Each structure stands twice: as C-alpha cells, then as structure tokens.
C-alpha cells in the first residue's frame, strides 16, 4: 500500500505555491505601476527622437490583432513617423502607462484599436505571472549550466511584444473550424456586454479637444469570423459612435476589405500575407491623413 504523505506536508506545499504566486503577482503589480515602466519608456523614446521635418507623427495602441498586422520588420512609411505599442487581449491593461506619456507629449495622430475599449481580458495577469515564472526557471537553468548570457532579462518581458513578430500558430485543419467557433463565441460575450471603457473614451475625447487627431481602428478578422459576430459587434460599435461621435479631430477606420480567409492564420490574426496587404492599406490611410492636416 502506497504511503500517504502527512497532512502538514500538503499544507506546506500549498503554502509554498501560494507564496510563489503571490511574489510573482506582486512583481507584476509593481512592475506595471513603477515610473520606469518599460512600455512607458519605449513610448517616451518615440517622442524624444527628433521628428523628421514635415513628417506626420503617429503612434498607435492596440491588441494582438495590431501586433500580427504590423510586424516590426515592416518598412518605414514615407512622410510618417510611426510607432505602435501593443498588448495581448482586450482592454488597455499595461498600455495605460503609454497613454500617460502620450497625454504629456501630444502626437499629431493617436490610433486606438477598438479592442482596447472592450472589457479587460480576465486571464491577463495570470498569463503575465506564468511568463515571469517560466522566464525565471529558464534563467536559473541557464545559470546552472554556465550559459547565463542566454537568459532573457525579466525587465525586457513587457517589451517582447513590441520587438518580436507575432507568433501565430494555426490550429490543425481538423480543429480549425471548432477553434473559430469557440473564439467567435468568446468574442460575442464581449460585444454582448455592451461595456465600453468610459475612462479611456473620456481621455480620448480630451485629447481630441487638445488638437490630437484620434483614429478608432477596427482591424477586421476573417470573413467567416466576422460573420459570426457581426450583429453583436455592430451594436457595440453603434454605442461607441454615440460616446465618441466622429468629428474634425476624431475618425473611424476599418480594414473590412481585408477579410479573405487565407490572409489569417487562425481566423483572427493576420499571417505574413495578410500583414503585407494590411501594410499597403495602412500606408494609404496614413498618407491620406497627412494630406488632410
């Protein structure tokens, strides 16, 4: 008969796990709120760089959709000083610090992906803590084997999604349809809630009154996914238009013409072909904004 561990061993184990999670949660909480937050610094670097004379200064904030659609290897856009800061999932999350910097420096154009005005993704903090844990374990392993120089510095983790290309792994063909159905159902719960981040919308309204042109960007998913969420998404967008009506300093853009299924790796995130098409479309939109200013 297998020996049963004493109850105190189980209690010690649970306490140890809880302590580790609490420590990493505290690391996440403090790192996302300290003045030298890496994303805030990255945003400030954009403004500290001398603007090219005559160029339109544009900065964008978005979710993984913008991450996939605008890889860091995209060529420079003529006449445009462009940078984007992104985070996975819905809601603003760690991009709040970036917006703080933007409010102090005032770009010509601020692009906000509409997903950021949706409710925050619930598993965001869990994913961040998991990332810290995985990185710490790898760092210890590298040090133990004499390869400490290979470790990825924890302070750089919040910038990984700014520097790296989005890794979009398509579901296996047999599972792709089921994945899209489940993801569309998840998206519907967000749009059905009719929740809009009123704090963010108020900040955007104030920025537009200060002369910054605000662009609310809807990055379309594949045609099949968009069809499954169309009615709920449309109602949510109508409500958003009422809260932030279009005007001289606020406009809406949609990449709805880029919905071919083969431009997406999973029905939502663009693959390399989709990113190239989006890049050409985005270039044209920015050039039009430049002409209008």
C-alpha positions as CSV (number, residue, x, y, z in Angstrom):
1,X,0.0,0.0,0.0
2,X,1.4,3.4,-1.0
3,X,2.4,5.6,1.8
4,X,0.3,8.7,2.4
5,X,2.0,12.0,3.0
6,X,1.3,13.7,6.3
7,X,-1.3,16.4,6.1
8,X,1.3,19.0,7.2
9,X,3.4,18.3,4.1
10,X,0.4,19.0,1.9
11,X,-0.3,22.2,3.8
12,X,3.4,23.3,3.5
13,X,3.3,22.6,-0.3
14,X,0.1,24.6,-0.8
15,X,1.6,27.5,1.3
16,X,4.8,27.4,-0.8
17,X,2.9,27.5,-4.1
18,X,0.7,30.3,-2.8
19,X,3.8,32.3,-1.7
20,X,5.5,31.9,-5.0
21,X,2.4,33.0,-6.9
22,X,2.0,36.0,-4.5
23,X,5.6,37.0,-5.0
24,X,5.3,37.0,-8.8
25,X,1.9,38.7,-8.7
26,X,3.5,41.4,-6.6
27,X,6.3,41.7,-9.1
28,X,3.8,42.1,-11.9
29,X,1.8,44.6,-9.9
30,X,4.8,46.7,-9.0
31,X,6.5,46.5,-12.5
32,X,3.3,47.6,-14.2
33,X,3.0,50.7,-12.0
34,X,6.5,51.9,-11.4
35,X,7.6,55.2,-13.1
36,X,10.1,53.5,-15.3
37,X,7.7,51.0,-16.8
38,X,9.4,49.7,-19.9
39,X,6.5,50.4,-22.2
40,X,6.2,53.9,-21.0
41,X,10.0,54.4,-21.6
42,X,9.6,52.9,-25.1
43,X,6.8,55.3,-25.8
44,X,8.8,58.2,-24.5
45,X,11.7,57.2,-26.8
46,X,9.4,57.7,-29.7
47,X,8.7,61.3,-28.7
48,X,12.4,62.0,-27.7
49,X,13.6,61.1,-31.2
50,X,13.8,64.2,-33.3
51,X,10.8,64.3,-35.6
52,X,11.6,64.3,-39.3
53,X,10.8,67.7,-40.7
54,X,7.4,67.7,-42.4
55,X,6.5,64.2,-41.2
56,X,3.3,63.3,-39.5
57,X,3.9,61.9,-36.0
58,X,1.6,58.9,-35.5
59,X,1.5,56.5,-32.6
60,X,-0.8,53.5,-32.2
61,X,-2.0,51.4,-29.3
62,X,-3.5,48.0,-30.0
63,X,-4.1,44.4,-29.2
64,X,-2.6,41.2,-30.7
65,X,-4.5,42.0,-33.9
66,X,-2.4,45.1,-34.5
67,X,0.7,43.1,-33.4
68,X,0.1,40.5,-36.1
69,X,-0.9,43.1,-38.7
70,X,2.1,45.3,-38.2
71,X,5.3,43.3,-37.7
72,X,8.4,45.2,-36.5
73,X,10.1,44.3,-39.9
74,X,7.6,46.5,-41.8
75,X,9.4,49.2,-43.9
76,X,9.3,52.8,-42.9
77,X,6.3,54.8,-44.2
78,X,7.3,57.8,-46.3
79,X,6.3,61.1,-44.6
80,X,5.2,59.3,-41.4
81,X,6.9,58.9,-38.1
82,X,5.0,55.8,-36.9
83,X,5.3,53.6,-33.8
84,X,2.9,51.2,-32.2
85,X,2.6,49.8,-28.7
86,X,0.6,46.6,-28.2
87,X,-0.5,44.1,-25.6
88,X,-2.3,40.7,-26.0
89,X,-6.0,40.6,-25.2
90,X,-8.8,43.1,-24.8
91,X,-8.7,46.3,-22.8
92,X,-5.9,48.8,-22.1
93,X,-4.0,46.9,-19.4
94,X,-0.3,47.8,-19.3
95,X,-0.8,50.3,-22.1
96,X,-2.2,52.9,-19.6
97,X,1.4,54.0,-18.9
98,X,1.9,54.5,-22.6
99,X,-1.2,56.7,-22.8
100,X,0.1,58.8,-19.8
101,X,3.2,59.6,-21.9
102,X,1.1,60.3,-24.9
103,X,-1.0,62.8,-23.0
104,X,2.1,64.7,-22.0
105,X,3.7,64.8,-25.4
106,X,0.7,65.0,-27.9
107,X,1.4,63.3,-31.2
108,X,-0.3,64.5,-34.4
109,X,-2.4,61.4,-34.6
110,X,-3.2,58.7,-32.0
111,X,-4.5,55.4,-33.3
112,X,-6.5,53.3,-30.8
113,X,-7.6,49.8,-31.8
114,X,-11.2,49.4,-30.8
115,X,-10.4,46.2,-28.9
116,X,-8.8,48.4,-26.2
117,X,-12.2,49.9,-25.4
118,X,-13.7,46.4,-24.6
119,X,-13.6,44.9,-21.1
120,X,-10.2,43.7,-19.9
121,X,-9.3,40.1,-20.7
122,X,-9.6,38.2,-17.4
123,X,-6.6,35.9,-17.8
124,X,-4.1,38.8,-18.5
125,X,-2.5,38.8,-15.0
126,X,-2.3,35.0,-14.9
127,X,-0.5,35.0,-18.2
128,X,1.9,37.6,-17.1
129,X,2.8,35.7,-13.9
130,X,3.2,32.5,-15.8
131,X,5.6,34.3,-18.2
132,X,7.6,35.6,-15.2
133,X,7.7,32.1,-13.7
134,X,8.8,30.4,-17.0
135,X,11.5,33.1,-17.6
136,X,12.8,32.7,-14.0
137,X,13.1,28.9,-14.3
138,X,14.9,29.3,-17.7
139,X,17.2,31.9,-16.2
140,X,18.1,29.5,-13.3
141,X,18.7,26.7,-15.7
142,X,21.0,28.8,-17.9
143,X,23.0,29.9,-14.9
144,X,23.3,26.4,-13.6
145,X,24.7,25.2,-16.9
146,X,27.0,28.1,-17.4
147,X,25.0,29.8,-20.1
148,X,23.7,32.8,-18.0
149,X,24.3,35.1,-21.0
150,X,21.4,33.4,-22.9
151,X,18.8,34.3,-20.2
152,X,16.2,36.8,-21.2
153,X,16.2,39.7,-18.7
154,X,12.9,39.9,-16.9
155,X,12.8,43.7,-17.3
156,X,12.5,43.2,-21.0
157,X,9.5,40.9,-20.9
158,X,6.9,43.8,-21.3
159,X,8.8,44.8,-24.5
160,X,8.8,41.4,-26.1
161,X,5.6,42.1,-27.9
162,X,7.0,45.4,-29.2
163,X,10.2,43.9,-30.6
164,X,9.2,40.5,-31.9
165,X,6.9,39.3,-34.7
166,X,3.6,37.8,-33.6
167,X,3.8,34.0,-33.5
168,X,0.5,32.9,-34.9
169,X,0.2,29.1,-34.9
170,X,-2.8,28.0,-37.0
171,X,-4.9,25.2,-35.5
172,X,-4.7,21.8,-37.2
173,X,-7.1,21.6,-40.2
174,X,-9.5,19.2,-38.3
175,X,-9.7,21.5,-35.3
176,X,-9.7,24.9,-37.1
177,X,-13.5,25.2,-37.5
178,X,-14.1,24.3,-33.9
179,X,-11.4,26.8,-32.8
180,X,-13.1,29.5,-34.8
181,X,-16.5,28.7,-33.4
182,X,-15.2,28.8,-29.8
183,X,-13.3,32.0,-30.4
184,X,-16.3,33.7,-32.0
185,X,-18.4,32.7,-29.0
186,X,-15.9,34.2,-26.7
187,X,-15.9,37.5,-28.7
188,X,-19.7,37.6,-28.7
189,X,-19.6,37.7,-24.9
190,X,-17.5,40.8,-25.0
191,X,-19.7,42.6,-27.5
192,X,-23.0,41.4,-26.0
193,X,-22.0,43.0,-22.7
194,X,-22.2,46.5,-24.4
195,X,-19.4,47.5,-22.0
196,X,-17.2,50.3,-23.2
197,X,-14.2,51.7,-21.2
198,X,-15.6,55.1,-20.3
199,X,-12.4,56.2,-18.6
200,X,-10.5,55.6,-21.8
201,X,-13.2,57.2,-24.0
202,X,-13.1,60.3,-21.8
203,X,-9.3,60.5,-22.1
204,X,-9.6,60.2,-25.9
205,X,-12.2,62.9,-26.0
206,X,-9.9,65.2,-24.1
207,X,-7.0,64.5,-26.4
208,X,-9.1,65.3,-29.4
209,X,-10.1,68.6,-27.8
210,X,-6.4,69.4,-27.4
211,X,-5.9,69.0,-31.2
212,X,-4.7,65.4,-31.4
213,X,-6.4,63.5,-34.2
214,X,-7.9,60.3,-32.8
215,X,-8.3,57.3,-35.1
216,X,-10.5,54.5,-33.8
217,X,-9.2,51.5,-35.8
218,X,-11.2,48.3,-36.4
219,X,-8.9,45.6,-37.6
220,X,-11.2,43.0,-39.2
221,X,-10.9,39.3,-38.6
222,X,-11.5,36.8,-41.4
223,X,-14.8,37.0,-43.2
224,X,-16.1,33.8,-41.5
225,X,-15.3,35.0,-38.0
226,X,-16.7,38.5,-38.7
227,X,-20.0,37.0,-40.0
228,X,-20.4,35.0,-36.7
229,X,-20.0,38.1,-34.5
230,X,-21.5,40.7,-36.9
231,X,-24.7,41.7,-35.2
232,X,-23.3,41.9,-31.6
233,X,-20.2,43.8,-32.9
234,X,-22.3,46.2,-34.9
235,X,-24.5,47.1,-31.9
236,X,-21.4,47.6,-29.7
237,X,-19.8,49.9,-32.4
238,X,-23.0,51.9,-32.7
239,X,-22.8,52.6,-28.9
240,X,-19.2,53.5,-29.3
241,X,-20.0,56.0,-32.0
242,X,-22.6,57.6,-29.7
243,X,-20.0,58.0,-26.9
244,X,-17.3,59.2,-29.3
245,X,-19.0,60.8,-32.3
246,X,-16.9,61.4,-35.4
247,X,-15.7,65.0,-35.8
248,X,-12.8,67.2,-37.1
249,X,-10.4,65.5,-34.7
250,X,-11.9,62.0,-34.4
251,X,-12.4,59.5,-37.1
252,X,-13.1,55.8,-37.6
253,X,-11.2,53.4,-39.9
254,X,-12.0,49.7,-40.7
255,X,-9.9,47.2,-42.6
256,X,-13.0,45.4,-43.6
257,X,-11.7,45.0,-47.1
258,X,-9.0,42.6,-45.9
259,X,-11.2,39.6,-44.9
260,X,-10.0,36.8,-47.1
261,X,-9.6,33.6,-45.1
262,X,-6.2,32.8,-46.5
263,X,-4.8,36.1,-45.0
264,X,-5.3,34.7,-41.5
265,X,-3.6,32.0,-39.6
266,X,-6.4,31.3,-37.1
267,X,-9.4,33.3,-38.4
268,X,-8.5,36.4,-36.3
269,X,-4.7,37.2,-36.6
270,X,-3.2,38.0,-40.0
271,X,-0.4,35.9,-41.4
272,X,2.5,37.3,-43.3
273,X,0.5,37.7,-46.5
274,X,-2.3,39.5,-44.6
275,X,0.2,41.8,-42.9
276,X,1.7,42.8,-46.3
277,X,-1.8,43.7,-47.6
278,X,-2.7,45.5,-44.4
279,X,0.6,47.4,-44.5
280,X,-0.1,48.7,-48.0
281,X,-3.7,49.7,-46.9
282,X,-2.4,51.3,-43.7
283,X,0.2,53.3,-45.6
284,X,-2.5,54.7,-47.9
285,X,-4.7,55.6,-44.9
286,X,-1.8,57.5,-43.2
287,X,-0.9,59.3,-46.4
288,X,-4.5,60.5,-46.6
289,X,-4.4,61.7,-43.0
290,X,-1.2,63.5,-43.8
291,X,-2.8,65.3,-46.8
292,X,-5.7,66.4,-44.7
293,X,-3.7,68.0,-41.9
